[in-house]
Amino acid sequence: MHVDVVDAGDVASRADDFDVLRVDHDLLAERERIACYLDVPPDKTLALVAEMDFEEPHDGGPVAYVCPMHPEIVRDAPGKCPKCGMKLMASHADADSGAGSDSPPSP
């Protein structure tokens, strides 16, 4: 078996060639062209907000506001669920539902 040893100077020149080959001048020019757009803060911020607009019951009875995901959350005023943040929906207040309680039910 015969092994040829390569001169270390040859390896250095290949490393320099590698750096040159890694540069794409077209992409570099495009990056420089759009740099002014990438450095500015956004002019708009998008947010998705889900809102459900349900009317209150029209029968004139007492109204309770209930979370659609957590029926144990019942309030006597509109607001948001403390557990999930969803809008509380108006519904008929039952005598045993605990309408008007601002504290979570006891375990």
C-alpha positions as CSV (number, residue, x, y, z in Angstrom):
1,M,0.0,0.0,0.0
2,H,1.3,3.4,-0.9
3,V,0.2,6.7,0.8
4,D,1.0,10.1,-0.6
5,V,1.4,12.9,1.9
6,V,-0.1,16.3,0.8
7,D,1.8,19.5,1.5
8,A,0.0,21.6,4.2
9,G,0.2,24.6,1.9
10,D,-2.1,22.9,-0.6
11,V,-4.7,22.4,2.2
12,A,-4.7,26.1,3.0
13,S,-5.3,27.1,-0.6
14,R,-8.3,24.8,-0.7
15,A,-9.7,26.3,2.4
16,D,-9.5,29.8,0.8
17,D,-11.2,28.5,-2.3
18,F,-14.0,27.0,-0.1
19,D,-14.8,30.5,1.3
20,V,-14.8,32.0,-2.2
21,L,-17.2,29.4,-3.5
22,R,-19.6,29.9,-0.6
23,V,-20.4,33.4,-1.6
24,D,-23.2,33.9,-4.1
25,H,-22.8,37.4,-5.4
26,D,-26.4,37.6,-6.7
27,L,-27.9,36.7,-3.4
28,L,-25.5,39.0,-1.6
29,A,-26.5,41.9,-3.8
30,E,-30.2,41.2,-3.2
31,R,-29.7,41.0,0.6
32,E,-28.0,44.4,0.5
33,R,-30.9,45.8,-1.6
34,I,-33.6,44.7,0.8
35,A,-31.6,45.5,4.0
36,C,-33.4,48.8,4.5
37,Y,-36.8,47.0,4.5
38,L,-35.6,44.4,7.0
39,D,-34.3,46.9,9.5
40,V,-37.5,48.9,10.0
41,P,-40.1,48.0,12.6
42,P,-43.4,46.7,11.2
43,D,-46.0,49.2,10.3
44,K,-48.8,46.8,11.3
45,T,-49.2,44.1,13.9
46,L,-51.7,41.4,13.2
47,A,-53.7,39.7,15.9
48,L,-56.5,37.2,15.6
49,V,-59.3,37.9,18.1
50,A,-62.2,35.6,18.3
51,E,-65.4,37.2,19.5
52,M,-68.9,35.7,19.7
53,D,-71.7,38.2,19.7
54,F,-74.7,36.5,21.2
55,E,-77.8,38.5,22.3
56,E,-79.2,38.3,25.8
57,P,-82.4,36.3,26.3
58,H,-85.4,38.4,25.5
59,D,-87.9,36.9,28.0
60,G,-87.1,39.4,30.7
61,G,-86.0,36.9,33.3
62,P,-82.7,36.9,35.2
63,V,-79.6,36.6,33.1
64,A,-76.4,34.8,34.0
65,Y,-73.1,34.9,32.1
66,V,-71.5,31.5,31.6
67,C,-68.3,30.4,30.0
68,P,-68.9,28.1,27.0
69,M,-65.9,25.9,27.9
70,H,-66.2,26.0,31.7
71,P,-69.9,25.9,32.7
72,E,-68.9,26.1,36.4
73,I,-67.9,29.8,35.8
74,V,-71.0,31.8,36.2
75,R,-71.2,35.6,36.7
76,D,-73.9,38.2,36.9
77,A,-72.1,40.7,34.7
78,P,-70.5,40.3,31.2
79,G,-66.8,39.6,31.2
80,K,-64.2,37.0,30.4
81,C,-63.6,33.5,31.8
82,P,-60.7,33.6,34.3
83,K,-59.6,30.1,33.2
84,C,-59.5,30.4,29.4
85,G,-60.3,34.1,28.6
86,M,-63.3,33.4,26.5
87,K,-66.2,35.8,26.4
88,L,-69.0,34.8,28.9
89,M,-72.3,34.1,27.1
90,A,-75.6,35.3,28.4
91,S,-78.1,32.6,29.4
92,H,-81.1,32.2,31.6
93,A,-80.1,32.3,35.3
94,D,-81.2,29.2,37.2
95,A,-81.9,29.3,41.0
96,D,-79.3,26.5,41.6
97,S,-76.6,27.8,39.1
98,G,-75.0,30.2,41.6
99,A,-75.4,33.2,39.3
100,G,-73.8,36.2,40.6
101,S,-71.0,34.4,42.4
102,D,-67.6,36.0,41.7
103,S,-65.6,33.3,43.3
104,P,-65.0,29.8,41.9
105,P,-67.2,27.0,43.3
106,S,-65.9,25.3,46.4
107,P,-64.5,21.8,45.9
